[in-house]
Amino acid sequence: MAQRGTETTPENRAGDASKARLRMWLRMLKRTRMVESQLRERLRAQFDTTLPRFDVMAALARYDNGLKMSALSGILRVSNGNVTGIIDRLVEDGIVVRVQVPGDRRASLVRLTRKGHEEFARQATAHEAWIDELLADFDAEEADTLSERFDAVTQREKRA
């Protein structure tokens, strides 16, 4: 005879699954923060830069013609104000240039300079090696499977 409260019912199974997902999320969040902390420290130590600067450069590296600030903010999912300060410093460092949008005096495009592309390539190479090191416990198949599962969550979110 089953002990009271241990009977296997659809409600208990649903509750168990819910608890398992919560534990997974908390572990994933903890590990994500650990990896992010390592990336921040390594970018600072090796390149004297920040993760937000790296993220801006990564976004711009995908768009040779540049992006409007609003589009860049949308890609990074941060406010225009957050991006403006980073762009200002990248311009000062010769990493990014602002280019006026023809026919729109209020808008400008930002894009990486040659120096910016070269610097991003150096940082991206190190970044990839760091991620490979930090996530070395996952083989390629596991990484692909997890990526597909996270993509499924993203697709479900977009449909909602």
N, C-alpha and C positions, 0 to 999 in steps of 0.2 A: 504494500500500500504506500502511495506517495505521501511524503510529509506535507503538511499544510503549507501552502505558499510556494511549493516547488513543482507543482503540476505544470506540465508543458501545455500551454495554450497559445493560440495566435497572439493574444495580448502580451504574454510573457516573452514570446519570441520577438515581437516588435519592440518591446522595452529593452531586451538584450541587445538587439541590433542598434537601437538608439544610443544606448550606453557605449557600445563598441565604437560607434561613429564619433561620439563625443571624446572618448579616450584617444582615438586616432587623430582628431583635430587638435587636441591639446599637445600631443607629442609632435605632430607636424609643425605646429606653431612654434614650439620650443626649439626644434631643430632648425627651422627657418631663421629664427632670430639668432641662433648660434652661427649659422653660415653667414648671415648678413653682417654680424658683428666682425667676423673674421675678414670678410671682404672689405669692410670699412677700414679696419686696421691695416690691412695689407696695401690698400690703395694709398692710404696716408703715408705709410712707411716707405713704400717703394717709389711712389710717383708724386708724393706731396699733393694729393688731390682727394676729392670726396666721392662718395657713391652717387650723390645727385649729379655732380658734374659728369661722371662716367655715364650715367643714364641718359643725360642730355646728348652727349657726344654719340652714344650708341643709337639714339633715335635719329639724329641728324645724319649719321653715316649711311642710313638706309635711303636717304632722299638727296641725291646729288644736286637737284635744283633748289633745295632748301625747303623750309616750311614757314608758314605764318606762325606767329607766336601762339595764336589760339589753337591751331592744329597741333603744335608741339605740346601745349598744355593738355590737350585732349588725349594724345598718345600716351603721355606720362601720367595722366589722371591726377594732375595737380593744378593749382590755380595759376593764372597768368602772372600774378605777383611773385609766386615762388620761382617761376622760370625766369622772369626778368632779371632778378639779381644774379642768377647763375650765368645767364647770357652776357650781362654786363661784364662780369669778371673774365669770361671766356674771350670776349672781344678784346679786353685789355691785354690778355695774354697772347693774342694773335691766333687763337684756336678757331674762332668763329668770326664771321663777317655778317653785317646787316646790309641787305640790298633792298632798295626801294621797289615796291610793286608798281609796275607801269600803270598809270591811270588811277592810282589810289595813293594820295599823299599821306594818308593816315596809316597805311599798312606797309610792313616790311617783311622780307623773308630773311631767315637766318640760315646759314649753311656753314659747314666746316671749310676752313681754308686748307691748303696743301699741308701746312704744318699741323692743322687739326686732324687731318686724315692720318698722317704719319704717327702722331701721338696716340690717337685712338687705336691704331693697329698695334702699337706696342702694349698699350694697356689691355686691349682685348685678348691678346695672346696670353698675357699673364693671368687675366681673369679666367679664361678657359682652363688653364692649368690648375688654378686654385680650386675651381669648381670640381674638376676631375679628381683632385686630391681629397677634397672635403667629402665628396660623395662616392668615393672609391668602393664602398661596400655594396653598391648597386652595380650589377653587370649590365651590359647593353640591353638585354631583353627585359630586365626588370625596369630599367629607366624608360624604355619605350612603352611598356605596359602602363606604368604610372603616368607618363605623359598623356597617353590615350585616355586614361580614366579622368585626369584633370580636364582634358579637352571636352569630355562628355559633360562634366559639371558646367563648364563654360557655355556649351551649346544649350544645355537645359535652362541656364540663366537667361540667355538671349531669347529663348522662346517664351519665357514667362512674362 
